[in-house]
Amino acid sequence: MIDNPFDPSDLIALVYDENNYERGISLNQLRAMGFGRAIGVSFASEAWEALRKSRPHIMFVEWTEGRDVLDFVRRVRLSEDLPNRALSIFMLTRNGAKTEVEAARRAGVDAYLRKPISARALQQRVKAVIAHPQPFVVTASYVGPCRRRKRADFNYRGPLRRLDDEAPAPQVTGDDEELEVKGELARARVAALEAAAEALTAGDTLAARAVFHAVQNLADVAEFIGDPALALGAHEMGRYLQAQGATERLDPQVVRTHVAALHQLVHLPHALCEQRQRVAESLKRMVDKKLGGARAA
């Protein structure tokens, strides 16, 4: 089955950018993508008027130093007078600081695009947002596209919490006695891994093999008891060990940090599946970073 091609011919786009040259580039890209109408404005008053009268489906806002465009975005989201405060909003910037991305998200921006951006990449992002819009959330602390992950998060306590949050089903199943047995199996394997890692030194081939063997045993147990978070954590440690080998590149401190996180994971109750999954995912990020740095070196 072939997907329908992206056709924005019935859509109106608004570009709010004080820089005439940059605004022209964005307008040309949108017209080339096939938007039925692309409107360019330089000032907030013009942007507001266009939002009110032209009713665009999508808006691009340039964020440059000295301009607090987030206030404008918040004003749009909070307005009860605009005909479409839920329109898709893209923030364009040459910066990409994590703090700015988070600030834009909390203001109600749908996507944060770092310039320069190719026409193809722009089309892909625009298509993704338009084809799969997030639910529009209106709460006392936030108004805008849903910022939450698709996966339920009963343990979330941040400002974007919703009343309809539900507790996710535990990943490891069984009655209390079964869960205790499964937990004991996992903790025993992690204890064996801790003992092996404690003796590890850089370049020690025998110790490295012992650690890898202990990780394999832990991964087997994780699969046996049906614990995907533990399986992911063990797999990522095995991936690091295999990539570095029993060489000087294998950092004992990285291994012990990984083991400490696995220790934390197996001592978290199975009901806290979100926290357990976050621990495993943090280990994956750490391994990705370490191996990425090793390849760059």
C-alpha positions in Angstrom: 0.0 0.0 0.0 1.4 3.4 -1.0 1.0 6.3 1.3 -0.7 9.4 0.0 1.8 12.1 -1.0 2.1 15.2 1.1 -0.3 17.8 -0.3 -0.6 21.1 1.6 -2.3 22.9 -1.2 -5.3 23.6 1.0 -3.2 24.9 3.9 -2.0 28.4 4.8 1.4 29.0 6.3 2.5 32.1 8.3 6.2 33.1 8.7 7.0 35.6 11.4 10.6 36.8 10.9 12.1 40.3 11.2 14.9 39.4 8.8 13.7 40.0 5.2 16.2 37.7 3.6 15.6 34.8 6.1 11.9 35.3 5.8 12.1 35.1 2.0 14.0 31.8 2.2 11.4 30.3 4.5 8.5 31.5 2.3 10.1 30.1 -0.9 10.6 26.7 0.8 7.0 26.6 1.9 5.7 27.6 -1.6 7.9 25.0 -3.2 6.4 22.4 -0.8 3.0 23.2 -2.3 1.3 25.3 0.4 -1.7 27.0 -1.0 -0.7 30.3 0.6 2.4 31.5 2.5 2.3 34.8 4.3 5.3 36.7 5.6 5.3 39.3 8.4 8.0 41.2 10.3 6.4 42.3 13.5 4.3 40.8 16.3 1.3 43.1 15.5 1.3 41.9 11.9 1.6 38.3 12.9 -1.3 38.7 15.3 -3.4 40.3 12.6 -2.6 37.5 10.2 -3.5 34.9 12.8 -6.8 36.6 13.4 -7.8 37.3 9.7 -6.1 34.7 7.6 -6.5 31.7 10.0 -3.2 29.9 9.1 -2.8 26.2 9.8 0.9 26.5 10.6 3.2 29.2 11.8 7.0 29.6 11.7 8.6 31.9 14.2 12.2 33.0 14.1 13.9 33.1 17.5 16.9 35.4 17.5 18.8 37.0 20.4 17.1 39.9 21.9 13.6 38.8 20.9 11.3 37.2 23.4 9.2 35.4 20.9 8.2 32.8 23.5 5.9 35.5 25.0 4.2 35.8 21.7 3.8 32.0 21.4 2.3 31.8 24.9 0.0 34.7 24.0 -1.2 32.7 21.0 -1.8 29.5 23.0 -3.6 31.3 25.8 -5.8 33.4 23.6 -9.5 32.7 23.5 -10.2 35.2 20.7 -8.0 33.7 17.9 -9.9 31.3 15.6 -7.1 28.7 15.7 -4.9 28.9 18.8 -4.1 25.2 18.3 -2.3 25.8 15.0 1.1 24.1 14.6 3.9 26.3 15.6 7.6 25.8 14.5 10.4 27.6 16.1 13.3 28.5 13.8 16.7 29.3 15.3 20.4 29.0 14.7 20.9 28.0 18.3 20.2 24.6 19.7 20.8 24.8 23.4 18.9 22.3 25.4 17.6 25.0 27.7 16.1 26.9 24.7 14.5 23.8 23.3 12.9 23.0 26.6 11.7 26.6 27.0 10.2 26.5 23.5 8.4 23.3 24.3 7.0 24.6 27.5 5.7 27.7 25.7 3.7 25.5 23.4 5.9 25.1 20.3 5.2 21.9 18.3 8.7 21.6 16.8 12.1 23.3 17.2 14.1 23.5 14.0 17.7 24.5 13.9 18.9 26.5 10.8 20.1 26.1 8.2 17.6 23.4 7.3 17.2 21.8 3.9 13.9 21.9 2.1 13.6 18.1 2.3 14.2 18.0 6.1 11.8 20.9 6.5 9.1 19.0 4.6 9.6 15.8 6.6 9.2 17.7 9.9 6.2 19.6 8.7 4.6 16.5 7.3 5.1 14.6 10.5 3.5 17.3 12.6 0.6 17.9 10.3 -0.1 14.2 9.6 0.2 13.2 13.3 -1.0 16.1 15.4 -0.7 15.9 19.2 -3.8 16.3 21.3 -4.2 20.0 22.3 -4.0 20.3 26.1 -5.5 23.1 28.2 -4.5 23.1 31.9 -3.8 25.7 34.5 -0.1 25.4 34.0 0.2 24.7 30.3 -1.7 25.2 27.0 -0.4 23.6 23.8 0.3 20.3 22.1 0.6 17.4 24.4 4.2 17.3 25.6 4.1 13.8 27.2 5.4 10.6 25.9 3.1 8.0 24.3 3.9 5.7 27.1 1.9 6.2 30.3 3.7 7.8 33.2 1.8 7.4 36.5 4.8 8.5 38.4 5.1 11.9 36.6 4.8 14.8 39.1 5.8 17.7 36.9 3.7 20.7 35.8 2.3 19.0 32.8 0.6 16.2 34.8 -3.0 15.4 33.6 -5.9 14.0 35.6 -6.3 11.1 33.2 -2.9 9.7 33.7 -3.1 5.9 34.4 -0.7 3.6 36.0 1.1 1.4 33.5 1.0 -2.4 33.9 4.1 -3.8 35.5 6.5 -5.3 33.0 7.4 -8.3 35.2 4.2 -10.3 36.0 3.3 -12.9 38.7 1.9 -13.1 42.2 3.8 -11.8 45.1 5.7 -15.0 45.7 6.7 -15.3 42.0 7.8 -11.7 41.9 10.0 -12.2 44.9 11.6 -15.3 43.4 12.3 -13.5 40.2 13.7 -10.5 42.1 16.0 -12.8 44.0 17.3 -14.4 40.8 18.0 -11.0 39.3 19.7 -9.6 42.4 21.9 -12.7 42.7 23.2 -12.3 39.2 23.9 -8.6 39.7 25.8 -9.5 42.9 27.9 -11.9 40.9 28.5 -9.2 38.3 29.5 -6.7 41.1 32.1 -9.1 42.4 33.6 -9.6 38.9 33.6 -5.9 38.2 35.3 -5.1 41.5 38.4 -7.0 40.4 38.6 -5.5 36.9 41.6 -3.4 35.9 42.5 -2.0 32.5 44.1 -4.6 30.3 43.2 -7.5 32.5 42.0 -10.1 30.0 40.9 -12.7 32.5 38.9 -10.2 34.6 37.3 -8.7 31.5 36.2 -12.2 30.4 34.7 -12.8 33.9 32.7 -9.6 33.8 31.4 -10.4 30.3 30.4 -13.9 31.4 28.6 -12.4 34.4 26.8 -10.0 32.1 25.7 -12.8 29.8 24.3 -14.7 32.8 22.4 -11.6 33.9 20.9 -11.1 30.4 19.8 -14.7 30.3 18.0 -14.3 33.7 16.4 -11.1 32.6 15.0 -12.8 29.5 13.9 -15.8 31.6 11.9 -13.8 34.2 10.5 -11.4 31.5 12.2 -8.2 32.7 12.7 -5.9 29.6 14.3 -3.1 31.6 16.9 -5.4 33.1 17.5 -7.1 29.7 18.1 -3.7 28.1 20.6 -2.7 30.8 22.5 -6.0 30.6 22.5 -5.8 26.8 24.0 -2.3 26.8 26.7 -3.3 29.2 27.5 -6.3 27.0 27.6 -4.0 24.0 30.2 -1.8 25.7 32.3 -4.8 26.7 32.3 -6.3 23.2 33.1 -3.0 21.5 36.1 -2.2 23.8 37.3 -5.8 24.2 39.8 -6.9 26.8 42.1 -4.0 26.0 43.3 -0.8 27.6 40.2 0.9 26.1 38.0 -0.9 28.5 37.4 1.6 31.4 36.8 -0.2 34.7 35.1 2.9 36.1 32.6 2.9 33.3 31.9 -0.7 34.0 31.5 -0.2 37.7 29.1 2.8 37.1 27.0 0.6 34.8 27.0 -2.2 37.5 25.9 0.4 40.2 23.0 1.4 38.0 22.0 -2.3 37.4 22.1 -2.7 41.2 19.7 0.2 41.6 17.4 -1.3 38.9 17.0 -4.7 40.4 16.3 -3.2 43.9 13.5 -1.0 42.5 10.0 -2.6 42.9 8.6 -4.1 39.7 5.6 -1.9 40.0 7.8 1.2 39.4 8.3 0.2 35.8 8.7 3.7 34.6 11.7 4.4 36.9 13.2 1.0 36.0 12.9 1.7 32.3 14.5 5.2 32.8 17.5 3.6 34.5 17.9 1.2 31.6 17.6 3.9 29.0 20.1 6.1 30.8 22.6 3.2 30.5 22.0 3.0 26.8 22.7 6.7 26.5 25.9 6.4 28.5 27.1 3.5 26.2 26.2 5.4 23.1 28.2 8.4 24.3 31.2 6.3 25.4 31.3 4.4 22.1 30.7 7.5 20.1 33.6 9.3 21.8 35.8 6.2 21.2 35.1 6.2 17.5 35.8 9.9 17.2 39.1 9.5 18.9 
